[in-house]
Amino acid sequence: MCSFTTRESVFGGSVLAVLILTAPSATTAQQTASPPDFASKGAAWQTANGGEFIAVPGSPSPLRQDAAHPFVPNGTGKQPTYRIADLSNPNLKQWAKDIMKKDNDEVLAGKIAFTARSSCMPAGVPGYTLYGGPFYFLQTPKEVVILFEGNQEVRHVYLDVPHAANQKPTWYGESVGHYDGDTLVVDTIGLNTKTFVDNYRTPHSEKLHVVERYKMTDEGKTLEVAMMIDDPDTYNQPWQAIRRFRRVERTMAEDVCAENNQHLFDYHIPAANKPDF
């Protein structure tokens, strides 16, 4: 797995400084190397490790389930439960813990713990990788498009360009990228605060900055996404995580998330109050 630099060397400076540090070196080998083909042989990518980030040794840990309230997923034959974060994680700042403690208490008292997927909402970054897939890639010389089959959620990664000078926060922010040998490096900023960092409903500020490195391993059978997540208003230190996906051969199906999904529970799915035609 690749290594990342620290906040002091990457995240503490301007966006321009980040681009300089993460841009590929101008070597002939990198200029002539073929970029990885994430879409070859009809590939789609499906999660291999549920809805959790994989921890990276030496990095602050992602949030984990509170041991006092075990998580039970669907399909186990037992009563499913929701994710309840262990708020003793020392990397999380107090304002975020206070919000999450209130939310945890309400969920334990019977409230639905909403996720982006259950509410048919954009997941933001890095939450997009927690959808689990299947994901599809469309690669052109100027752009990489990542498509999640569910509700056709799409990310655009613009290649070999700097970030815009003035960011207006959006659901998926602004992602710029480049190929570093056999790896696609994606740098994302400009994220609004309507999303969560993870499935524990961790909030974040508009300073959230995510760097992802997409690389195929296991002879192309696995896609590994190594991430650096930084938000100096929410975390005491940047932290690293991994998501892995297995290659599957399938074509994209139509998966409409918000199709009349309110007859049992109100999942806070966006609904129009009146026709738009």
Secondary structure as UniProt FT lines:
FT   TURN            7..11
FT   HELIX           15..22
FT   HELIX           28..32
FT   TURN            38..39
FT   HELIX           40..42
FT   STRAND          43..47
FT   TURN            50..51
FT   STRAND          54..55
FT   TURN            57..58
FT   TURN            67..68
FT   TURN            74..75
FT   TURN            87..88
FT   TURN            90..91
FT   HELIX           94..108
FT   TURN            109..110
FT   TURN            116..120
FT   TURN            125..126
FT   HELIX           127..131
FT   STRAND          135..139
FT   STRAND          143..148
FT   TURN            151..152
FT   STRAND          153..159
FT   STRAND          174..180
FT   TURN            181..182
FT   STRAND          183..189
FT   TURN            193..194
FT   TURN            199..200
FT   TURN            206..207
FT   STRAND          209..217
FT   TURN            218..221
FT   STRAND          222..230
FT   TURN            232..234
FT   STRAND          239..249
FT   TURN            257..258
//
